[in-house]
Amino acid sequence: MDIQKTKLFPSDWFYQKLLALPEGTSKATFNGRLYIVCKSTFNGGNSFKFFAEEAGGKDRISLNVYRTHERIHTKPCEQPLLKSQAFLQNANFGSYDLTPETLPGSLEETPRRLGYELGCKFIRS
């Protein structure tokens, strides 16, 4: 997908998309690659921090979304907002088990590290 030719969605789309994602640490797949995902909610559901890191790779997605009385704001972190949009629009956020027994080798610490850094809960099934 060429994100340069994609139209940017309204801020409300990002808010609704993050609202629907599970709280804490989970997994997603995007372009055939596995990502460890962390979503944290703040301010009574008015603010979200979203971070995804490619498991065993270098790709990262980072986005903050917050709602004020006037409007919804989207603040990507050190990347174009279209990159976050492409990920949120096309990633498969299925139900994944994040217990250490299900993670391959060195990937075991990835969700724990992300979770601690971003304040997400490491979920044991």
Backbone bond lengths (Angstrom), bond angles and torsions (degrees), N, CA, C in turn:
res aa  C-N    CA-C-N  psi(-1)  N-CA   C-N-CA  omega(-1)  CA-C   N-CA-C  phi
1 M - - - 1.443 - - 1.525 108.83 -
2 D 1.312 115.50 130.07 1.459 121.17 178.70 1.528 108.99 -91.66
3 I 1.341 116.25 102.10 1.467 118.58 -176.27 1.514 112.17 -68.30
4 Q 1.319 117.85 -18.18 1.462 120.21 179.44 1.528 111.41 -66.67
5 K 1.341 118.03 -26.10 1.457 122.15 -178.39 1.521 112.37 -97.84
6 T 1.312 118.04 4.62 1.448 122.87 -177.59 1.526 110.54 -91.37
7 K 1.320 115.47 140.86 1.460 121.00 177.23 1.534 109.02 -83.13
8 L 1.309 115.49 136.30 1.460 120.60 -179.88 1.522 110.66 -71.46
9 F 1.325 116.13 131.53 1.460 121.42 178.65 1.527 109.92 -76.26
10 P 1.337 117.61 159.39 1.466 120.13 176.57 1.531 111.18 -67.75
11 S 1.316 116.03 156.24 1.472 121.50 -177.89 1.523 112.38 -57.59
12 D 1.324 117.07 -32.89 1.464 120.17 -179.91 1.526 111.25 -61.48
13 W 1.349 118.35 -32.30 1.457 121.11 177.96 1.522 110.34 -61.36
14 F 1.336 117.40 -44.53 1.467 121.61 179.55 1.529 110.75 -62.49
15 Y 1.328 115.68 -43.08 1.470 120.47 -179.97 1.529 109.96 -61.07
16 Q 1.333 117.47 -48.89 1.466 121.62 -178.41 1.528 111.14 -64.96
17 K 1.317 117.40 -38.23 1.466 121.22 179.83 1.532 110.58 -64.60
18 L 1.338 116.56 -46.70 1.470 119.37 179.38 1.522 111.66 -68.71
19 L 1.308 117.18 -34.73 1.465 121.14 177.31 1.527 110.31 -58.83
20 A 1.333 117.39 -36.57 1.461 122.27 -176.97 1.530 113.73 -79.01
21 L 1.333 117.95 -18.96 1.465 120.32 -178.84 1.521 110.93 -77.10
22 P 1.343 116.92 151.40 1.466 119.26 179.64 1.533 111.87 -68.47
23 E 1.297 115.32 147.17 1.463 122.74 176.37 1.527 109.14 -72.16
24 G 1.322 116.88 143.71 1.460 121.20 175.11 1.510 112.76 95.90
25 T 1.326 115.03 -155.66 1.448 122.44 -175.32 1.521 110.09 -96.90
26 S 1.329 116.10 135.27 1.459 121.57 178.28 1.525 108.50 -150.58
27 K 1.318 116.74 -169.73 1.459 121.90 178.72 1.518 109.76 -124.06
28 A 1.323 115.43 157.49 1.461 122.34 172.77 1.519 107.50 -149.33
29 T 1.315 116.63 159.30 1.452 121.14 171.76 1.524 108.30 -116.86
30 F 1.331 115.14 143.31 1.455 121.65 -179.19 1.519 107.58 -149.32
31 N 1.316 116.88 127.56 1.469 122.51 -177.66 1.527 112.20 50.62
32 G 1.329 115.72 40.34 1.457 120.99 177.36 1.517 115.26 75.68
33 R 1.334 117.48 9.04 1.469 121.10 -179.22 1.524 110.52 -118.17
34 L 1.315 116.33 148.40 1.456 122.98 179.47 1.526 110.13 -86.66
35 Y 1.325 116.05 136.32 1.464 122.57 177.03 1.522 109.46 -125.90
36 I 1.315 115.52 142.08 1.460 121.72 170.28 1.521 105.41 -94.21
37 V 1.323 116.34 126.93 1.459 123.20 -171.43 1.525 109.71 -117.11
38 C 1.321 115.60 141.12 1.457 120.71 176.76 1.525 109.10 -133.52
39 K 1.319 116.02 125.71 1.468 121.24 175.38 1.522 107.88 -123.31
40 S 1.325 115.86 129.27 1.466 122.12 175.99 1.516 108.18 -122.56
41 T 1.322 115.73 138.22 1.460 122.31 179.80 1.518 109.12 -112.06
42 F 1.332 115.60 136.72 1.457 121.90 -178.57 1.528 110.16 -132.43
43 N 1.307 115.83 169.18 1.470 123.11 172.72 1.525 112.77 53.46
44 G 1.313 116.09 47.81 1.450 120.48 176.74 1.521 114.04 61.98
45 G 1.316 118.02 31.40 1.456 121.99 179.16 1.517 114.16 89.73
46 N 1.313 117.17 8.07 1.468 120.69 -180.00 1.520 113.59 -92.89
47 S 1.328 118.13 -9.98 1.465 121.87 -178.86 1.528 109.66 -137.25
48 F 1.338 115.21 140.80 1.460 121.56 177.65 1.520 110.05 -131.99
49 K 1.328 114.80 141.95 1.458 121.79 167.03 1.516 105.63 -114.34
50 F 1.324 115.91 131.27 1.454 121.55 -179.62 1.520 108.48 -128.45
51 F 1.340 115.69 133.03 1.454 120.43 178.96 1.522 107.87 -143.89
52 A 1.317 116.63 134.22 1.461 121.56 174.87 1.520 107.78 -132.53
53 E 1.326 115.79 136.92 1.459 121.59 179.55 1.518 108.91 -128.78
54 E 1.317 115.70 130.48 1.454 120.23 177.82 1.526 109.42 -63.14
55 A 1.317 115.96 125.53 1.463 121.34 -179.75 1.518 109.24 -68.36
56 G 1.311 116.58 119.06 1.452 121.61 -179.53 1.520 113.91 76.10
57 G 1.324 117.07 8.14 1.462 121.10 -178.80 1.520 111.35 -128.72
58 K 1.327 115.94 -165.78 1.462 120.51 -174.91 1.530 113.66 -115.46
59 D 1.327 118.32 -4.74 1.463 120.40 -176.45 1.524 110.61 -75.98
60 R 1.335 114.83 141.17 1.463 121.30 179.47 1.524 109.22 -139.41
61 I 1.313 114.94 147.59 1.456 123.16 174.24 1.524 105.55 -126.23
62 S 1.332 117.33 130.26 1.459 119.84 -179.22 1.523 109.33 -142.67
63 L 1.329 115.98 132.76 1.456 120.95 -174.05 1.516 110.50 -153.88
64 N 1.315 116.43 139.76 1.460 123.25 170.28 1.518 107.73 -116.59
65 V 1.319 116.13 136.50 1.465 121.84 177.26 1.518 106.82 -132.11
66 Y 1.326 116.31 130.90 1.461 118.65 177.15 1.519 111.34 -143.52
67 R 1.343 113.63 148.18 1.454 121.23 -177.15 1.525 109.36 -108.43
68 T 1.328 115.57 130.65 1.463 122.07 172.95 1.528 107.17 -112.18
69 H 1.312 116.57 -179.91 1.466 120.06 177.52 1.521 111.58 -63.59
70 E 1.321 116.60 -30.01 1.466 120.85 -175.94 1.531 113.63 -84.88
71 R 1.364 116.37 -42.63 1.466 118.64 -174.65 1.518 110.42 -168.05
72 I 1.336 115.09 -179.85 1.462 122.39 175.93 1.521 108.32 -101.98
73 H 1.330 115.88 134.11 1.461 122.52 -178.50 1.528 109.30 -110.21
74 T 1.319 116.80 139.20 1.463 122.08 173.95 1.523 107.77 -118.15
75 K 1.324 115.66 128.79 1.466 121.46 -178.63 1.521 109.72 -130.21
76 P 1.334 117.10 95.12 1.459 118.64 175.82 1.530 110.10 -71.15
77 C 1.309 115.52 154.98 1.463 120.63 -178.05 1.532 109.42 -106.53
78 E 1.331 116.57 107.92 1.464 124.01 173.29 1.523 113.89 55.63
79 Q 1.338 116.78 36.87 1.458 121.74 177.43 1.523 108.39 -163.71
80 P 1.327 117.71 162.83 1.459 119.49 177.79 1.534 111.04 -68.41
81 L 1.303 116.67 145.27 1.462 121.50 177.47 1.536 110.70 -60.62
82 L 1.313 116.70 -30.80 1.470 119.83 178.48 1.528 112.36 -61.98
83 K 1.322 118.18 -28.39 1.465 120.62 177.62 1.526 109.75 -67.30
84 S 1.328 116.46 -43.46 1.470 120.26 176.67 1.523 110.39 -63.74
85 Q 1.319 116.20 -41.44 1.458 120.67 -179.75 1.526 110.83 -61.48
86 A 1.317 117.08 -46.28 1.469 120.79 179.95 1.522 110.95 -59.35
87 F 1.326 116.14 -42.29 1.462 120.06 -179.70 1.526 110.16 -65.60
88 L 1.332 117.23 -51.30 1.462 120.72 -177.08 1.530 111.98 -64.43
89 Q 1.302 116.94 -31.95 1.457 120.89 -178.87 1.531 111.80 -76.37
90 N 1.324 118.14 -35.74 1.462 121.23 -169.59 1.520 115.96 -112.58
91 A 1.316 118.66 -11.60 1.465 120.07 -179.50 1.522 109.90 -71.00
92 N 1.323 114.92 149.08 1.458 121.34 174.97 1.520 107.52 -96.77
93 F 1.332 115.52 109.72 1.457 121.41 179.53 1.523 108.63 -98.41
94 G 1.337 115.84 66.17 1.458 120.36 -179.50 1.521 111.34 -76.63
95 S 1.299 115.48 179.62 1.467 121.06 176.42 1.521 107.56 -83.48
96 Y 1.297 115.92 116.44 1.454 121.55 -179.30 1.518 109.53 -124.47
97 D 1.304 114.82 147.27 1.455 121.82 176.28 1.524 108.29 -91.65
98 L 1.322 117.20 122.11 1.461 120.95 -178.44 1.522 113.30 -103.53
99 T 1.316 116.92 20.20 1.457 117.29 177.58 1.513 109.08 -68.34
100 P 1.335 118.26 148.03 1.470 120.58 -177.57 1.520 113.63 -54.62
101 E 1.329 117.89 -29.52 1.459 120.67 -178.50 1.530 111.72 -65.47
102 T 1.333 118.03 -23.75 1.464 121.17 -175.87 1.522 112.74 -95.93
103 L 1.315 117.99 -5.34 1.456 120.89 -178.01 1.527 110.29 -97.50
104 P 1.319 117.86 136.35 1.462 120.03 -178.53 1.517 112.48 -72.78
105 G 1.303 116.28 126.13 1.465 124.69 171.71 1.506 117.26 34.96
106 S 1.341 116.34 -112.90 1.462 121.46 -173.00 1.521 112.91 -68.79
107 L 1.324 117.87 -10.92 1.463 119.62 179.59 1.524 111.89 -76.01
108 E 1.329 117.39 -12.05 1.459 120.33 -176.86 1.517 112.51 -54.68
109 E 1.312 118.28 -40.65 1.459 120.70 -176.68 1.525 113.68 -81.89
110 T 1.327 118.46 -13.37 1.463 120.62 -176.88 1.526 112.70 -57.23
111 P 1.351 120.40 -53.37 1.457 118.05 -178.93 1.515 113.00 -65.92
112 R 1.326 117.69 -33.59 1.455 119.85 178.03 1.529 110.79 -65.14
113 R 1.341 116.54 -44.26 1.460 120.44 -179.97 1.521 110.21 -63.06
114 L 1.324 116.80 -48.19 1.460 120.09 178.88 1.519 110.81 -60.88
115 G 1.313 115.71 -43.98 1.455 119.56 -178.84 1.517 112.30 -60.96
116 Y 1.303 117.37 -44.48 1.457 120.02 179.68 1.523 111.67 -67.73
117 E 1.340 117.13 -40.26 1.448 120.11 -179.11 1.524 112.62 -66.05
118 L 1.329 116.75 -34.89 1.456 119.93 -174.85 1.527 113.45 -106.16
119 G 1.298 117.37 4.83 1.452 120.25 177.74 1.522 113.47 77.75
120 C 1.332 117.48 19.96 1.467 120.45 179.55 1.520 109.11 -86.39
121 K 1.311 114.54 156.19 1.445 120.85 177.10 1.533 108.26 -87.08
122 F 1.342 116.98 132.44 1.456 120.18 173.83 1.517 106.34 -81.87
123 I 1.313 116.87 118.07 1.458 122.05 -171.60 1.525 108.93 -94.94
124 R 1.306 115.69 126.00 1.460 121.53 173.93 1.513 107.60 -106.15
125 S 1.326 116.72 128.41 1.467 121.36 179.74 1.512 109.42 -86.10
